[in-house]
Amino acid sequence: MDTITRSLPRNRSAVRTQLQGLISQMRVGDRLPSERELSEQWNIARMTVRRALDELFKEGAIERRHGSGTFVAPRPFVRALGLTSFSEDMRERGLVPGSKLLSFSTGVADSKIAKRLQVPIGTQVYKFTRLRLASGEPLALETVWVKQELVPGLSEYDLGGSLYKALADKYRIAVGAATVTIGPIVPEPKVQSLLGIGSTQGCLLVEMVSSDVRGGVIMYARCTYRGDKYQLTAEVSGAAFARESLRRPPA
């Protein structure tokens, strides 16, 4: 018996669960059966199937192509928060990392950038923007500010690869820690165009202040990641809660 007919769902929640099971057995780009086919095979109202598909579409699990049908959507890239470079992350996933340098300039730090870099206002800085690619597909837009005195001649370096590697190889600077802030954002039209997303597509705004092993601030980066292609994960510990619990007297 075919996988999708082993059990017959009776409501939208059950249909959704059944669809998720079906999708998990398929590959990215595979075409799902039509609403009519699913309705007939599961002996359930077509509207119920449609509503379950609508939910999965909103979550990004499936994509609809006009005149072609419904297909399994690409899974988002999942990245654990840590000091690994974008290039390393992509290679670990079997993808080809790439960067397109959109702009590079020299200037002075305004009040916001000076605060991030912990330098006086007016300090000389480099600023550059790159479009980060995964096997040719736009995934993130990144703008970086770095103190010129730390990286003289950076404009002559190939910024198409890992910035962490450039810092280590050319300037003997090792990134030791970073403060990361993450929030939702709907980017401006120019950014939407560069990332190849629609006007209502949400993104992740990741701001990172990176420091060297002695605690000196190196750079400030502002990255906009596609919300439909990227997920960030973090491992948290309950150690503090456990210690507090152990200090409490038994009830």
ChimeraX attribute file (.defattr): number of C-alpha atoms within 10 A of each C-alpha:
attribute: neighborCount
match mode: 1-to-1
recipient: residues
	/A:1	5
	/A:2	6
	/A:3	10
	/A:4	15
	/A:5	13
	/A:6	11
	/A:7	10
	/A:8	14
	/A:9	19
	/A:10	13
	/A:11	13
	/A:12	19
	/A:13	14
	/A:14	16
	/A:15	23
	/A:16	21
	/A:17	13
	/A:18	20
	/A:19	19
	/A:20	16
	/A:21	13
	/A:22	14
	/A:23	19
	/A:24	11
	/A:25	9
	/A:26	13
	/A:27	13
	/A:28	15
	/A:29	13
	/A:30	13
	/A:31	18
	/A:32	17
	/A:33	13
	/A:34	14
	/A:35	18
	/A:36	15
	/A:37	12
	/A:38	20
	/A:39	18
	/A:40	12
	/A:41	15
	/A:42	20
	/A:43	13
	/A:44	18
	/A:45	16
	/A:46	16
	/A:47	13
	/A:48	19
	/A:49	24
	/A:50	19
	/A:51	15
	/A:52	20
	/A:53	23
	/A:54	15
	/A:55	14
	/A:56	16
	/A:57	17
	/A:58	10
	/A:59	11
	/A:60	17
	/A:61	20
	/A:62	24
	/A:63	20
	/A:64	14
	/A:65	8
	/A:66	7
	/A:67	6
	/A:68	8
	/A:69	13
	/A:70	20
	/A:71	21
	/A:72	21
	/A:73	20
	/A:74	15
	/A:75	15
	/A:76	15
	/A:77	17
	/A:78	13
	/A:79	15
	/A:80	12
	/A:81	12
	/A:82	12
	/A:83	12
	/A:84	13
	/A:85	13
	/A:86	20
	/A:87	22
	/A:88	14
	/A:89	18
	/A:90	18
	/A:91	13
	/A:92	9
	/A:93	12
	/A:94	10
	/A:95	15
	/A:96	16
	/A:97	21
	/A:98	22
	/A:99	22
	/A:100	15
	/A:101	15
	/A:102	12
	/A:103	11
	/A:104	14
	/A:105	11
	/A:106	15
	/A:107	14
	/A:108	18
	/A:109	23
	/A:110	14
	/A:111	13
	/A:112	10
	/A:113	20
	/A:114	20
	/A:115	13
	/A:116	18
	/A:117	24
	/A:118	13
	/A:119	16
	/A:120	14
	/A:121	15
	/A:122	13
	/A:123	16
	/A:124	17
	/A:125	23
	/A:126	22
	/A:127	22
	/A:128	18
	/A:129	21
	/A:130	20
	/A:131	23
	/A:132	26
	/A:133	21
	/A:134	21
	/A:135	14
	/A:136	12
	/A:137	14
	/A:138	20
	/A:139	22
	/A:140	25
	/A:141	23
	/A:142	21
	/A:143	18
	/A:144	20
	/A:145	25
	/A:146	23
	/A:147	23
	/A:148	18
	/A:149	11
	/A:150	14
	/A:151	18
	/A:152	12
	/A:153	11
	/A:154	17
	/A:155	14
	/A:156	7
	/A:157	11
	/A:158	11
	/A:159	17
	/A:160	15
	/A:161	18
	/A:162	17
	/A:163	16
	/A:164	16
	/A:165	16
	/A:166	18
	/A:167	17
	/A:168	12
	/A:169	11
	/A:170	13
	/A:171	13
	/A:172	11
	/A:173	18
	/A:174	18
	/A:175	22
	/A:176	14
	/A:177	18
	/A:178	19
	/A:179	10
	/A:180	14
	/A:181	11
	/A:182	13
	/A:183	10
	/A:184	13
	/A:185	16
	/A:186	18
	/A:187	22
	/A:188	9
	/A:189	12
	/A:190	9
	/A:191	16
	/A:192	20
	/A:193	12
	/A:194	13
	/A:195	21
	/A:196	14
	/A:197	18
	/A:198	12
	/A:199	13
	/A:200	9
	/A:201	14
	/A:202	18
	/A:203	22
	/A:204	21
	/A:205	22
	/A:206	18
	/A:207	20
	/A:208	19
	/A:209	19
	/A:210	24
	/A:211	20
	/A:212	15
	/A:213	12
	/A:214	10
	/A:215	12
	/A:216	14
	/A:217	21
	/A:218	23
	/A:219	24
	/A:220	23
	/A:221	19
	/A:222	18
	/A:223	21
	/A:224	27
	/A:225	24
	/A:226	26
	/A:227	21
	/A:228	20
	/A:229	17
	/A:230	16
	/A:231	16
	/A:232	14
	/A:233	10
	/A:234	9
	/A:235	6
	/A:236	6
	/A:237	8
	/A:238	7
	/A:239	9
	/A:240	8
	/A:241	9
	/A:242	10
	/A:243	10
	/A:244	9
	/A:245	11
	/A:246	9
	/A:247	8
	/A:248	8
	/A:249	6
	/A:250	6
	/A:251	3
